[in-house]
Amino acid sequence: MEIEKIQIREVIKKDLTDILIRIALVGFLVFMSMKIFSPFMGLMLWALILAVTLFPLHQKLANKLGGKQGRAATIFVLSGILFLGVPTVMLSGSMVDFVERVHTSYKNDSITIKEPAPGVAQWPIVGKKVYEVWGQAAKNLPALLKKFRPQLEVFAKSALEFAAGMAGGLFQFLFSMVIAGIMLAYGKSGSESMLRIINRLAGYKKGRKLHTLSTATIRSVSMGVIGVSTIQALLFGLGFIFIDLPGAGVIALVILVFGIAQLPAIIFTIPTVAFIWWSGDSTVMNVVFTVYFILTGFVDNVLKPMFLGRGVDAPMPVVLLGALGGMITGGLLGLFIGAIFLSLAYVIFMDWVEDDDFDENSYTEKVEV
């Protein structure tokens, strides 16, 4: 009997040693793979999101081209770079230039503010106070800034780092379009491979459901929220550049965040129109840009019914938190990736919570009050 116990222990010891060695090797391979792949993580994730989002449109175009997947993907990549990449480059350049000019002016104590127009004092409720503070800043702004120099130094450094990160994220954004085009060309086989992976992880019963749910969530958030907000922010930003609005890129980024938070971008139209009539010389151009910004403010009301489809399952606070957290940790790409992946995680988690095999009819335990 004692001999059998010793033999069982030896077998368990050997098997346990083999298992631990295998786990250690797998863990080491996973760790090294993640470490090597981490510099490209954001780039590949955004490319994957673009590919998943654009795949239905890509298939329609490929069918019209006689099933030529590669040619359809090339058209999508070139169109994306032309209609999204070029405006994004312009706005990013405007933002970086604005931050650098403000920082240089601050360092040289050469920041100046124009005197307020007399009409500012006539604004309801806050007009006189705004006119007074504005006038003091216009007369001696450097003296006012010196009181807050330590805080401004920290803010200026953070602003420069953020602008540099956004510029780097821009090139990643453009390059991800090229990678997304390659993924689109092999979209069918890639989708089947992803389904097999999910089946392996979640089982065949849940795999297809999770695959469908994940795809629908990515498309609804990326098109209905991120896509609409990006288009509207780019339209506003291009208009800002044409009217020579200071900090056009920064304001366009704020509009993008507001759009993701589902706040109406029309609130930016009123101050923009006021700036146009205050600084513009040509009445005809003032009217043209006024109409442009009013229409741009209502663009989301037109695009959302077209792109949103069945709607977004994730609550808007989840989308906003993902966008802000992603932007803080990953810059421009993180803004988009964070919103989509936090929404995806929320939807999958809630699906797991609701997928309960509990049967109320079979529960017979009495509850005493």
C-alpha positions in Angstrom: 0.0 0.0 0.0 2.8 2.3 0.9 4.6 1.5 -2.3 1.5 2.5 -4.3 1.3 5.8 -2.5 5.0 6.5 -3.3 4.4 5.6 -7.0 1.3 7.9 -7.1 3.3 10.8 -5.6 6.1 10.3 -8.1 3.6 10.3 -11.0 1.9 13.5 -9.6 5.3 15.1 -9.0 6.4 14.4 -12.6 3.2 15.5 -14.1 3.1 18.6 -12.0 6.7 19.4 -13.0 5.8 19.0 -16.7 2.7 21.3 -16.3 4.7 24.0 -14.5 7.4 23.9 -17.1 4.8 24.2 -19.9 3.0 27.0 -18.2 6.3 28.8 -17.6 7.3 28.4 -21.3 3.9 29.6 -22.5 4.0 32.5 -20.1 7.5 33.4 -21.3 6.5 33.3 -25.0 3.4 35.4 -24.3 5.4 38.0 -22.3 8.1 38.3 -25.0 5.6 38.4 -27.8 3.7 41.2 -26.0 6.9 43.1 -25.3 8.0 42.9 -29.0 4.5 43.7 -30.3 3.7 46.5 -27.9 5.1 49.4 -30.0 2.7 48.4 -32.8 -0.2 47.6 -30.6 -2.2 50.8 -31.1 -1.4 50.9 -34.8 -2.6 47.3 -35.4 -5.7 47.7 -33.2 -6.8 50.8 -35.0 -6.2 49.1 -38.4 -8.3 46.2 -37.2 -11.1 48.5 -36.1 -11.0 50.3 -39.5 -11.0 46.9 -41.3 -14.0 45.6 -39.3 -15.9 48.8 -39.8 -15.3 49.2 -43.5 -15.6 45.5 -44.5 -19.3 45.7 -45.6 -18.7 48.7 -47.8 -15.5 47.1 -49.1 -17.5 44.0 -50.1 -20.0 46.1 -52.0 -17.3 47.9 -53.9 -15.4 44.6 -54.6 -18.6 43.1 -56.0 -19.0 46.0 -58.4 -15.4 45.6 -59.4 -15.9 41.9 -60.3 -14.8 40.5 -56.9 -11.3 42.2 -57.0 -10.6 42.5 -53.2 -7.2 44.1 -53.6 -8.4 46.8 -56.0 -11.3 47.7 -53.8 -9.0 47.9 -50.7 -6.6 50.2 -52.6 -9.5 52.6 -53.5 -10.6 52.7 -49.9 -7.1 53.4 -48.6 -6.5 56.2 -51.2 -9.9 57.7 -50.5 -9.3 57.6 -46.7 -5.9 59.4 -47.0 -7.4 62.0 -49.4 -10.6 62.8 -47.5 -9.5 62.2 -43.9 -5.8 62.2 -43.9 -5.2 65.6 -45.6 -7.6 67.5 -43.4 -6.2 65.8 -40.4 -2.7 66.8 -41.3 -3.8 70.4 -41.8 -5.5 70.5 -38.4 -2.7 68.7 -36.6 -0.2 71.1 -38.1 -2.3 74.1 -37.0 -2.5 72.7 -33.5 1.2 72.1 -33.2 2.0 75.5 -34.7 -0.4 77.2 -32.3 1.0 75.5 -29.2 4.6 76.3 -30.3 3.8 80.0 -31.0 2.0 80.4 -27.7 4.9 78.7 -25.8 7.5 80.9 -27.6 5.5 84.1 -26.9 5.1 83.1 -23.3 8.9 82.5 -22.9 9.7 85.8 -24.5 6.9 87.7 -22.6 5.5 88.8 -25.9 2.0 87.5 -25.6 -0.5 90.2 -26.4 -4.2 90.5 -26.5 -6.2 92.9 -28.6 -8.3 95.5 -26.9 -11.9 94.5 -26.5 -14.4 96.0 -28.8 -16.8 98.6 -27.1 -19.7 96.3 -27.9 -18.4 93.7 -25.4 -19.4 95.9 -22.5 -23.0 95.7 -23.8 -23.2 91.9 -23.4 -26.0 90.9 -21.1 -25.1 90.3 -17.4 -21.3 89.7 -17.8 -20.5 92.3 -20.4 -19.0 95.0 -18.1 -17.0 92.5 -16.0 -15.6 90.8 -19.2 -14.8 94.1 -20.7 -12.9 95.2 -17.6 -10.8 92.0 -17.2 -10.2 91.8 -20.9 -8.9 95.4 -20.9 -6.5 94.8 -18.0 -5.1 91.8 -19.7 -4.6 93.7 -23.0 -2.7 96.4 -21.2 -0.3 94.4 -19.1 -0.7 90.6 -19.8 3.0 89.7 -18.9 2.6 91.0 -15.4 -0.6 89.1 -14.9 1.0 85.8 -16.2 4.0 86.2 -13.9 1.7 85.6 -10.9 1.0 82.1 -12.2 4.4 81.3 -13.8 5.0 77.9 -11.9 1.6 76.6 -12.9 1.9 77.9 -16.4 5.4 76.3 -16.8 3.9 72.8 -16.0 1.0 73.4 -18.2 3.2 74.6 -21.1 5.4 71.5 -20.9 2.4 69.2 -20.8 0.9 71.0 -23.8 4.1 70.6 -25.9 4.3 66.9 -25.0 0.7 66.5 -25.9 1.1 68.3 -29.2 4.1 66.2 -30.1 2.2 63.0 -29.2 -0.7 64.1 -31.4 1.7 64.7 -34.3 3.2 61.2 -33.9 -0.3 59.7 -33.6 -1.2 61.4 -36.9 1.4 59.4 -38.8 0.3 56.2 -37.0 -3.3 57.1 -38.1 -2.3 57.4 -41.7 -0.1 54.3 -41.7 -2.9 52.3 -40.1 -5.1 53.0 -43.1 -2.6 51.2 -45.3 -2.6 48.2 -42.9 -6.4 48.3 -42.8 -6.4 48.1 -46.6 -4.3 44.9 -46.4 -6.6 43.5 -43.8 -9.6 44.3 -46.0 -8.1 42.5 -49.0 -8.0 39.3 -46.8 -11.2 40.2 -44.9 -13.1 37.0 -45.4 -10.3 34.6 -44.3 -9.5 37.0 -41.4 -13.1 37.0 -40.2 -13.2 33.2 -40.3 -9.9 33.0 -38.4 -11.2 35.3 -35.7 -14.3 33.2 -35.4 -12.2 30.1 -34.8 -10.2 31.9 -32.2 -13.3 33.1 -30.3 -14.8 29.6 -30.6 -11.6 28.2 -29.0 -11.8 30.7 -26.2 -15.5 30.8 -25.5 -16.7 27.5 -26.9 -18.7 26.8 -30.0 -22.0 27.6 -28.3 -21.0 31.2 -27.4 -18.4 31.8 -30.0 -20.5 32.8 -33.0 -22.7 35.0 -30.7 -19.7 36.8 -29.3 -18.2 37.2 -32.8 -21.5 38.8 -34.1 -21.9 41.0 -30.9 -18.3 42.3 -31.1 -18.5 43.1 -34.8 -21.8 44.9 -34.4 -20.5 46.9 -31.4 -17.3 48.0 -33.1 -19.2 49.1 -36.2 -21.9 51.0 -34.3 -19.4 52.9 -32.1 -16.8 53.6 -34.7 -19.4 54.7 -37.4 -22.2 56.1 -35.3 -20.2 57.9 -32.7 -16.5 58.2 -33.6 -17.1 58.5 -37.4 -19.8 61.2 -37.2 -17.9 63.2 -34.6 -14.7 63.0 -36.6 -16.4 64.2 -39.8 -18.1 67.1 -38.0 -14.8 68.1 -36.2 -12.9 68.0 -39.5 -15.6 70.2 -41.2 -15.4 72.7 -38.4 -11.6 72.6 -38.3 -11.3 73.3 -42.1 -13.7 76.2 -41.7 -11.6 77.5 -38.8 -8.5 77.4 -40.9 -10.2 79.3 -43.7 -11.4 82.1 -41.4 -8.0 82.1 -39.7 -9.3 81.3 -36.2 -6.5 81.1 -33.6 -6.0 77.5 -32.3 -8.1 75.9 -35.1 -6.7 72.5 -34.4 -7.2 72.7 -30.7 -10.8 73.8 -31.0 -11.5 71.1 -33.6 -10.1 68.5 -31.1 -12.4 69.9 -28.4 -15.4 69.6 -30.8 -14.4 65.9 -31.4 -14.5 65.2 -27.7 -17.8 67.0 -27.4 -19.2 64.9 -30.3 -18.1 61.7 -28.7 -19.8 62.8 -25.5 -22.9 63.3 -27.6 -23.0 67.0 -26.9 -24.4 69.1 -29.8 -21.6 70.7 -31.8 -24.0 73.5 -32.7 -23.0 75.3 -29.5 -19.7 76.1 -31.3 -21.5 77.7 -34.2 -22.7 80.8 -32.2 -19.2 82.0 -31.0 -17.7 81.1 -34.4 -20.3 83.2 -36.3 -19.7 86.1 -33.8 -15.9 85.9 -34.5 -16.6 85.9 -38.3 -18.7 89.1 -38.1 -16.3 90.7 -35.6 -13.1 90.1 -37.6 -14.3 89.7 -41.2 -14.3 92.6 -43.7 -16.3 91.1 -46.6 -20.0 90.9 -46.0 -20.4 88.3 -48.7 -17.8 86.0 -47.2 -19.2 86.6 -43.8 -22.6 85.3 -45.0 -21.0 82.4 -46.8 -19.1 81.2 -43.7 -22.1 81.8 -41.4 -24.2 79.5 -43.6 -21.3 77.0 -43.7 -20.9 76.8 -39.9 -24.7 76.6 -39.3 -25.0 73.7 -41.7 -21.9 72.0 -40.2 -23.4 72.3 -36.7 -26.4 70.2 -37.9 -24.3 67.6 -39.8 -24.6 65.1 -36.9 -28.4 65.2 -37.1 -28.1 64.0 -40.7 -25.2 61.5 -40.4 -26.3 59.7 -37.2 -29.5 58.2 -38.6 -27.4 57.0 -41.6 -24.5 55.6 -39.6 -25.8 54.6 -36.2 -28.1 51.9 -37.5 -29.6 50.0 -34.6 -27.8 52.2 -32.1 -25.0 51.8 -29.6 -25.5 49.3 -26.9 -22.9 50.9 -24.6 -24.0 54.0 -22.6 -22.5 57.3 -23.7 -20.5 57.8 -20.4 -18.7 54.5 -21.1 -17.8 55.7 -24.6 -16.7 59.1 -23.3 -14.6 57.6 -20.5 -12.9 55.3 -23.0 -12.2 58.2 -25.4 -10.7 60.4 -22.7 -8.7 57.7 -21.0 -7.4 56.5 -24.4 -6.4 60.0 -25.4 -4.5 60.5 -22.1 -2.6 57.2 -22.4 -2.4 56.8 -26.2 -2.8 60.2 -27.9 -4.8 60.5 -31.1 -5.1 56.8 -31.7 -5.9 56.2 -28.1 -8.9 58.5 -28.4 -10.6 56.3 -30.9 -9.3 52.9 -29.6 -10.2 53.7 -26.0 -13.8 54.6 -26.8 -14.4 51.5 -29.0 -12.7 48.9 -26.8 -14.2 50.1 -23.5 -17.6 50.0 -25.2 -16.8 46.5 -26.4 -15.7 45.3 -23.0 -18.9 46.7 -21.5 -21.2 45.0 -24.0 -19.4 41.7 -23.6 -19.5 41.9 -19.8 -23.2 42.8 -19.8 -23.9 39.9 -22.2 -22.1 37.6 -19.8 -24.2 39.0 -16.8 -27.5 38.5 -18.7 -26.6 35.0 -19.9 -27.8 33.3 -16.8 -29.0 29.7 -16.7 -30.9 30.3 -13.5 -34.6 29.2 -13.8 -36.9 31.0 -11.4 -39.5 28.1 -11.7 -37.1 25.6 -10.3 -36.2 27.8 -7.4 -38.3 26.6 -4.5 -36.4 27.9 -1.5 -38.7 30.0 0.7 -37.5 33.4 1.8 -38.4 34.4 5.3 -39.2 38.0 5.9 
